[in-house]
Amino acid sequence: MTDTSATTLAGHGRPIAPSRGVLRPLGLDEVTITGGFWGDRQRVNGTALIQHCEEWVERIGWAGNFDAAVEGRMPGRTPASRSPTPTSTS
């Protein structure tokens, strides 16, 4: 086994803990992409890519698999295996 800890990798640091660093990840409600490279990607995804993928899913017959999953008709599944597993609330 190879030891890849920070002590054996000369010149490399350790991962930071975002809660203690100067920078922190942003929440989804803290970011708005309004243009540029990523704005263009979002526009393409919203107007063309998703529709293109949906058309291919229909064309090659994969959509039926999603319908079967929603309806509980997946191959190899018995009615008993479709029911949710009871969980304890105590």
C-alpha positions in Angstrom: 0.0 0.0 0.0 1.2 3.5 -0.8 1.3 6.2 1.9 -0.1 9.4 0.4 -0.4 11.4 3.6 0.7 15.0 3.6 3.9 14.1 5.6 5.2 11.9 2.8 4.3 14.1 -0.1 7.2 16.7 -0.1 5.9 20.1 -1.0 2.2 19.3 -0.9 -0.2 20.6 1.8 -3.2 19.0 3.4 -6.8 19.5 2.5 -8.3 22.6 4.1 -11.3 22.6 6.5 -13.7 25.1 4.8 -15.2 26.2 8.1 -11.8 27.4 9.3 -10.4 28.9 6.1 -10.8 32.4 4.7 -12.8 31.1 1.8 -16.0 29.0 2.1 -18.3 27.2 -0.4 -21.3 29.3 -1.5 -24.8 28.1 -1.1 -27.1 27.8 -4.1 -29.1 30.9 -3.0 -25.8 33.0 -2.9 -24.9 32.7 -6.5 -26.4 33.9 -9.7 -24.8 33.2 -13.1 -25.8 36.0 -15.4 -23.5 35.6 -18.4 -20.0 34.6 -19.7 -18.9 31.0 -20.3 -21.0 29.4 -17.5 -24.1 31.6 -18.4 -23.8 30.3 -22.0 -23.6 26.7 -20.7 -26.7 27.2 -18.6 -28.6 28.7 -21.6 -27.6 25.7 -23.8 -28.6 23.2 -21.2 -32.0 24.9 -20.7 -32.8 25.4 -24.4 -31.2 22.5 -26.3 -29.3 19.9 -24.4 -32.0 18.7 -22.1 -34.5 18.5 -25.0 -31.9 16.7 -27.1 -31.3 14.1 -24.4 -35.1 13.6 -23.8 -35.6 13.0 -27.6 -32.9 10.3 -27.6 -34.2 8.6 -24.5 -37.5 8.3 -26.2 -36.0 7.3 -29.6 -33.9 4.4 -28.2 -36.6 3.2 -25.8 -35.2 4.0 -22.5 -38.2 6.1 -21.4 -40.1 2.9 -20.9 -37.7 1.8 -18.2 -38.4 5.0 -16.3 -42.1 4.4 -16.6 -41.7 0.8 -15.5 -39.7 1.9 -12.4 -42.3 4.5 -11.4 -45.0 1.9 -11.8 -43.0 -0.8 -10.0 -42.7 -3.1 -13.1 -38.9 -3.5 -13.1 -37.7 -7.0 -14.1 -36.8 -9.2 -11.2 -38.8 -7.2 -8.7 -41.6 -9.0 -6.8 -44.5 -7.1 -5.3 -43.0 -7.8 -1.8 -39.7 -6.2 -2.8 -41.5 -3.1 -4.0 -43.0 -2.2 -0.7 -41.0 0.1 1.5 -39.0 -1.4 4.4 -40.6 -0.5 7.8 -38.3 1.7 9.9 -38.4 2.1 13.7 -39.3 5.6 14.9 -38.1 5.0 18.5 
